[in-house]
Amino acid sequence: HVQLVDSGGGLVQPGGSLRLSCAASGSIFRLNRIGWYRQTPEYDREFVAMLVDGGQTNYADSVKGRFTISRDNAKDTVYLQMNSLIPEDTAVYSCYADVTAFNAGRDRGNYWGQGTQVTVSS
């Protein structure tokens, strides 16, 4: 079983910064991909950023140059540093991971965190 716990959301003024954290735990053999999506009441879930095993990073065009995804391998924790926040970044941010389990079958599955609210407002 794999669990993702995301945290770090809050209320911030436009131009401010926040850092989200996602801690992965459980029977993890490999984190194939780990990253973030966000969702608002008006729109479907939107891709934000992803870190692929091996180091490649991908970002949505809307956050390039402002957000940075990184990983602490020792802790199986991924971070999303969000700078120059704008009101359009307001959403519930959820951590996502594509995980190969540490079992005989090396089962592969997708997992989600519970979500953390980010509100950008003056």
C-alpha positions in Angstrom: 0.0 0.0 0.0 1.2 3.5 -0.9 0.2 6.8 0.8 0.8 10.3 -0.4 0.4 13.2 2.1 0.5 16.7 0.6 0.8 19.9 2.6 1.9 23.5 2.5 -1.1 25.3 1.0 -2.4 28.5 2.4 -3.4 32.1 1.6 -0.9 34.3 0.0 -0.9 37.7 -1.7 -0.3 38.1 -5.4 3.4 38.1 -6.1 4.1 35.9 -3.0 5.5 32.4 -2.7 4.5 29.0 -1.2 6.2 25.7 -1.1 4.1 22.5 -1.3 5.3 19.2 0.0 4.3 15.6 -0.9 5.6 12.8 1.2 5.3 9.3 -0.2 5.3 6.2 2.0 4.6 2.5 1.9 5.8 -0.3 -0.2 7.6 1.7 -2.8 10.1 0.1 -5.2 10.3 3.0 -7.6 8.6 6.4 -8.0 8.3 6.4 -11.7 6.7 9.8 -11.9 5.6 12.2 -9.1 4.2 15.6 -9.4 1.2 17.9 -9.0 -2.2 18.6 -10.5 -4.6 21.3 -9.5 -8.4 21.8 -9.7 -10.9 24.5 -9.3 -14.8 24.3 -9.1 -14.9 25.8 -12.6 -12.4 23.6 -14.4 -11.3 20.0 -14.6 -8.1 18.8 -13.1 -5.1 20.5 -14.7 -1.5 19.3 -14.9 1.0 21.5 -13.1 4.4 19.8 -12.9 5.9 16.4 -13.0 9.3 14.8 -12.1 10.2 11.6 -13.9 12.5 9.0 -12.5 15.9 9.9 -13.9 15.4 13.6 -13.4 13.4 15.0 -16.3 10.9 17.7 -15.3 7.8 18.8 -17.1 5.7 21.9 -16.5 2.5 23.4 -17.6 3.0 26.5 -19.8 1.1 28.6 -17.3 3.6 27.9 -14.5 6.9 27.7 -16.4 9.5 30.1 -15.0 7.5 30.5 -11.7 7.2 27.0 -10.3 10.0 24.5 -9.6 9.6 20.9 -8.8 12.2 19.0 -6.8 12.7 15.8 -4.9 14.5 14.7 -1.8 15.3 11.1 -2.7 16.2 10.1 0.9 12.8 11.1 2.1 10.7 10.1 -1.0 9.3 13.7 -0.8 8.7 16.0 -3.7 8.4 19.8 -3.4 6.7 22.4 -5.5 8.2 25.8 -5.0 5.7 28.4 -6.3 6.9 31.9 -6.9 5.3 35.0 -8.4 1.8 33.6 -7.6 -1.2 35.1 -9.3 -4.9 34.8 -8.5 -5.3 32.3 -11.4 -3.1 29.9 -9.4 -5.9 29.6 -6.8 -6.9 25.9 -6.7 -6.7 22.7 -4.7 -3.3 21.2 -5.5 -3.0 17.4 -5.3 0.1 15.3 -5.4 0.1 12.4 -7.9 2.5 9.4 -8.2 3.0 6.6 -10.6 4.5 3.9 -8.3 6.1 0.5 -8.8 5.4 -1.4 -5.6 7.9 -3.3 -3.6 6.3 -6.7 -4.0 7.0 -9.9 -5.9 4.9 -8.8 -8.9 6.3 -5.3 -9.0 2.8 -4.0 -9.4 2.4 -0.5 -10.8 -0.3 1.9 -9.8 -1.4 5.5 -9.6 -1.9 7.3 -6.3 -3.2 10.7 -5.2 -2.7 12.9 -2.1 -5.7 14.4 -0.3 -5.1 17.9 -1.7 -4.1 21.2 -0.3 -5.8 24.5 -0.9 -3.8 27.4 -2.4 -5.5 30.8 -2.4 -3.9 33.8 -4.0 -5.7 37.0 -3.1 -5.1 40.5 -1.8 
